[in-house]
């Protein structure tokens, strides 16, 4: 039976989704926030994660980056569910490794069709390789860049990193651009994977 982890804090929506998916013979586990999702992912395997963006403690995109940065979890397909009508956000989560994106409100038959398509693609796609890019030079990272890198691996966005390290968001963006250049990575997810593989944090 196909197993799905549903991460949704709205009790009404989560109840409706769980009932619908169980009725379609999916094995559904529901949690209401990010830390619980990351904890259960370490304890149980899943075929798909349905991930709401607006969650307490951690938002969905932060959880996405954490999952994709973990070599043991990175192959699990993730569908983001959100009420945001923002093309930049959609591009962001897709670039960070989300397999699909659906906006609330949605029709249940459309959700089921997209779940089916995501699972088909996942079953036919090669597993994610955590390869070190050619030309990667981790030894050139300075202390401040390593501090920013630690926050990236945690899945934090630029605003959170700026607050944690007492920097401006523009400065954080420049550090991240430099980290990408030195590690020869293309996005935060790949950067986090490379950082973990090279034991940089």
Kinemage of the C-alpha trace (Angstrom):
@kinemage 1
@onewidth
@group {chain A} dominant
@subgroup {mainchain}
@vectorlist {calphas} color= white
{ca unk a 1} P 0.000 0.000 0.000
{ca unk a 2} L 1.281 3.449 -0.926
{ca unk a 3} L 2.160 5.463 2.188
{ca unk a 4} L 1.655 9.228 2.421
{ca unk a 5} L 2.796 11.650 5.095
{ca unk a 6} L 0.299 14.518 5.323
{ca unk a 7} L 1.736 17.625 6.996
{ca unk a 8} L -1.151 20.027 7.588
{ca unk a 9} L -2.074 22.033 10.691
{ca unk a 10} L -5.677 22.841 9.720
{ca unk a 11} L -7.775 20.176 11.428
{ca unk a 12} L -10.703 20.398 9.012
{ca unk a 13} L -8.560 20.232 5.876
{ca unk a 14} L -6.356 17.471 7.251
{ca unk a 15} L -9.390 15.399 8.256
{ca unk a 16} L -10.975 15.775 4.814
{ca unk a 17} L -7.747 14.945 3.003
{ca unk a 18} L -6.983 11.960 5.190
{ca unk a 19} L -10.488 10.509 4.763
{ca unk a 20} L -10.307 10.999 0.993
{ca unk a 21} L -6.888 9.380 0.668
{ca unk a 22} L -7.710 6.460 2.958
{ca unk a 23} L -10.850 5.890 0.902
{ca unk a 24} L -8.572 5.596 -2.152
{ca unk a 25} L -6.501 2.927 -0.350
{ca unk a 26} L -3.563 5.110 0.648
{ca unk a 27} L -1.905 4.566 4.015
{ca unk a 28} L -1.945 8.082 5.521
{ca unk a 29} L -0.016 9.413 8.515
{ca unk a 30} L -0.908 12.937 9.613
{ca unk a 31} L 1.186 15.428 11.595
{ca unk a 32} L 0.523 19.102 12.232
{ca unk a 33} L 3.936 20.763 12.211
{ca unk a 34} L 7.485 20.629 10.874
{ca unk a 35} L 9.427 19.154 13.799
{ca unk a 36} L 6.941 16.277 14.089
{ca unk a 37} L 7.215 15.683 10.340
{ca unk a 38} L 11.019 15.537 10.419
{ca unk a 39} L 10.938 13.253 13.450
{ca unk a 40} L 8.535 10.725 11.932
{ca unk a 41} L 10.471 10.752 8.649
{ca unk a 42} L 13.448 9.414 10.578
{ca unk a 43} L 11.306 6.626 12.028
{ca unk a 44} L 9.139 5.526 9.100
{ca unk a 45} L 9.442 5.399 5.315
{ca unk a 46} L 6.936 7.117 3.018
{ca unk a 47} L 6.205 7.111 -0.701
{ca unk a 48} L 5.007 10.729 -0.808
{ca unk a 49} L 4.834 13.832 1.373
{ca unk a 50} L 1.877 16.217 1.071
{ca unk a 51} L 3.237 19.377 2.643
{ca unk a 52} L 1.312 22.509 3.551
{ca unk a 53} L 3.345 25.727 3.307
{ca unk a 54} L 1.792 27.667 6.185
{ca unk a 55} L 2.698 25.697 9.298
{ca unk a 56} L 3.595 26.606 12.885
{ca unk a 57} L 7.282 26.539 13.860
{ca unk a 58} L 8.644 25.765 10.367
{ca unk a 59} L 7.082 26.566 7.022
{ca unk a 60} L 6.718 23.971 4.302
{ca unk a 61} L 9.579 25.251 2.172
{ca unk a 62} L 11.948 24.989 5.148
{ca unk a 63} L 10.853 21.387 5.703
{ca unk a 64} L 11.315 20.734 1.980
{ca unk a 65} L 14.935 21.913 2.113
{ca unk a 66} L 15.598 19.824 5.241
{ca unk a 67} L 14.181 16.691 3.622
{ca unk a 68} L 16.022 17.163 0.323
{ca unk a 69} L 19.285 17.824 2.194
{ca unk a 70} L 19.065 14.463 3.962
{ca unk a 71} L 20.475 11.694 1.708
{ca unk a 72} L 18.220 9.162 3.438
{ca unk a 73} L 15.082 11.157 2.647
{ca unk a 74} L 15.926 13.104 -0.508
{ca unk a 75} L 14.262 10.629 -2.884
{ca unk a 76} L 10.805 11.002 -1.307
{ca unk a 77} L 8.596 13.044 -3.671
{ca unk a 78} L 7.030 16.142 -2.129
{ca unk a 79} L 3.896 18.024 -3.175
{ca unk a 80} L 3.485 21.508 -1.721
{ca unk a 81} L -0.043 22.607 -0.800
{ca unk a 82} L -0.554 26.332 -0.261
{ca unk a 83} L -3.003 29.203 -0.471
{ca unk a 84} L -0.273 31.468 -1.851
{ca unk a 85} L -0.919 32.740 -5.360
{ca unk a 86} L 2.696 33.651 -6.053
{ca unk a 87} L 4.634 32.499 -9.107
{ca unk a 88} L 7.969 33.398 -7.497
{ca unk a 89} L 7.166 31.140 -4.544
{ca unk a 90} L 6.087 28.369 -6.889
{ca unk a 91} L 9.366 28.660 -8.800
{ca unk a 92} L 11.294 28.694 -5.513
{ca unk a 93} L 9.868 25.440 -4.142
{ca unk a 94} L 10.150 23.684 -7.510
{ca unk a 95} L 13.788 24.769 -7.794
{ca unk a 96} L 14.431 23.459 -4.290
{ca unk a 97} L 13.189 19.998 -5.192
{ca unk a 98} L 9.402 19.962 -4.813
{ca unk a 99} L 7.841 17.550 -7.291
{ca unk a 100} L 4.573 19.426 -7.628
{ca unk a 101} L 2.630 22.383 -6.281
{ca unk a 102} L -1.117 22.773 -5.856
{ca unk a 103} L -2.944 25.868 -4.670
{ca unk a 104} L -5.915 25.979 -2.315
{ca unk a 105} L -8.781 25.719 -2.944
{ca unk a 106} L -8.449 22.699 -5.205
{ca unk a 107} L -10.728 19.973 -6.501
{ca unk a 108} L -10.141 16.596 -4.892
{ca unk a 109} L -10.113 14.781 -8.242
{ca unk a 110} L -7.367 17.126 -9.460
{ca unk a 111} L -5.330 16.493 -6.297
{ca unk a 112} L -5.682 12.729 -6.715
{ca unk a 113} L -4.628 12.935 -10.368
{ca unk a 114} L -1.553 14.974 -9.497
{ca unk a 115} L -0.624 12.615 -6.653
{ca unk a 116} L -0.854 9.731 -9.098
{ca unk a 117} L 1.373 11.548 -11.599
{ca unk a 118} L 3.970 12.423 -8.960
{ca unk a 119} L 4.127 8.792 -7.800
{ca unk a 120} L 4.488 7.555 -11.385
{ca unk a 121} L 7.366 9.968 -12.032
{ca unk a 122} L 9.041 8.996 -8.771
{ca unk a 123} L 8.868 5.307 -9.611
{ca unk a 124} L 10.347 5.832 -13.061
{ca unk a 125} L 13.021 8.395 -12.148
{ca unk a 126} L 16.595 7.590 -11.121
{ca unk a 127} L 17.406 8.159 -7.468
{ca unk a 128} L 18.929 11.474 -6.463
{ca unk a 129} L 22.702 11.373 -6.452
{ca unk a 130} L 24.540 13.435 -3.869
{ca unk a 131} L 27.590 13.911 -6.072
{ca unk a 132} L 30.264 16.517 -5.406
{ca unk a 133} L 30.239 18.991 -8.325
{ca unk a 134} L 33.376 19.351 -10.442
{ca unk a 135} L 35.406 22.328 -9.309
{ca unk a 136} L 33.894 22.343 -5.822
{ca unk a 137} L 36.270 24.178 -3.452
{ca unk a 138} L 34.947 23.914 0.112
{ca unk a 139} L 38.334 24.923 1.525
{ca unk a 140} L 37.768 28.447 0.172
{ca unk a 141} L 34.718 29.065 2.375
{ca unk a 142} L 35.406 31.606 5.099
{ca unk a 143} L 34.029 31.478 8.638
{ca unk a 144} L 31.080 33.773 7.919
{ca unk a 145} L 30.124 31.743 4.849
{ca unk a 146} L 30.268 28.553 6.919
{ca unk a 147} L 27.942 30.145 9.477
{ca unk a 148} L 25.475 31.021 6.725
{ca unk a 149} L 25.852 27.526 5.265
{ca unk a 150} L 24.847 25.978 8.597
{ca unk a 151} L 21.645 27.995 8.512
{ca unk a 152} L 20.972 26.965 4.893
{ca unk a 153} L 21.273 23.300 5.873
{ca unk a 154} L 18.701 23.922 8.613
{ca unk a 155} L 16.311 25.047 5.873
{ca unk a 156} L 16.177 28.666 6.996
{ca unk a 157} L 15.258 31.389 4.527
{ca unk a 158} L 17.288 34.578 4.054
{ca unk a 159} L 15.203 36.584 6.512
{ca unk a 160} L 15.666 34.031 9.293
{ca unk a 161} L 19.386 33.721 8.574
{ca unk a 162} L 19.732 37.495 8.703
{ca unk a 163} L 18.020 37.601 12.097
{ca unk a 164} L 20.067 34.700 13.477
{ca unk a 165} L 23.423 36.133 12.352
{ca unk a 166} L 22.612 39.837 12.750
{ca unk a 167} L 23.096 40.577 9.065
{ca unk a 168} L 21.033 42.302 6.413
{ca unk a 169} L 19.100 40.120 3.975
{ca unk a 170} L 21.138 41.601 1.118
{ca unk a 171} L 24.363 40.529 2.852
{ca unk a 172} L 22.983 37.025 3.390
{ca unk a 173} L 22.031 36.824 -0.286
{ca unk a 174} L 25.572 37.809 -1.261
{ca unk a 175} L 27.076 35.178 1.046
{ca unk a 176} L 24.795 32.504 -0.401
{ca unk a 177} L 25.736 33.539 -3.939
{ca unk a 178} L 29.396 33.186 -2.970
{ca unk a 179} L 28.774 29.776 -1.369
{ca unk a 180} L 27.061 28.549 -4.544
{ca unk a 181} L 30.029 29.752 -6.596
{ca unk a 182} L 32.627 28.087 -4.365
{ca unk a 183} L 30.744 24.785 -4.069
{ca unk a 184} L 29.589 24.870 -7.729
{ca unk a 185} L 26.003 24.254 -6.616
{ca unk a 186} L 22.791 25.547 -8.185
{ca unk a 187} L 20.348 25.791 -5.299
{ca unk a 188} L 19.964 25.458 -1.537
{ca unk a 189} L 18.996 21.806 -1.651
{ca unk a 190} L 22.067 20.754 -3.616
{ca unk a 191} L 24.210 23.006 -1.415
{ca unk a 192} L 22.880 21.384 1.762
{ca unk a 193} L 23.486 17.893 0.368
{ca unk a 194} L 27.064 18.748 -0.606
{ca unk a 195} L 27.692 20.394 2.780
{ca unk a 196} L 26.506 17.276 4.626
{ca unk a 197} L 28.462 14.916 2.402
{ca unk a 198} L 31.651 16.933 2.880
{ca unk a 199} L 31.038 17.311 6.648
{ca unk a 200} L 31.266 21.077 6.370
{ca unk a 201} L 28.916 21.674 9.305
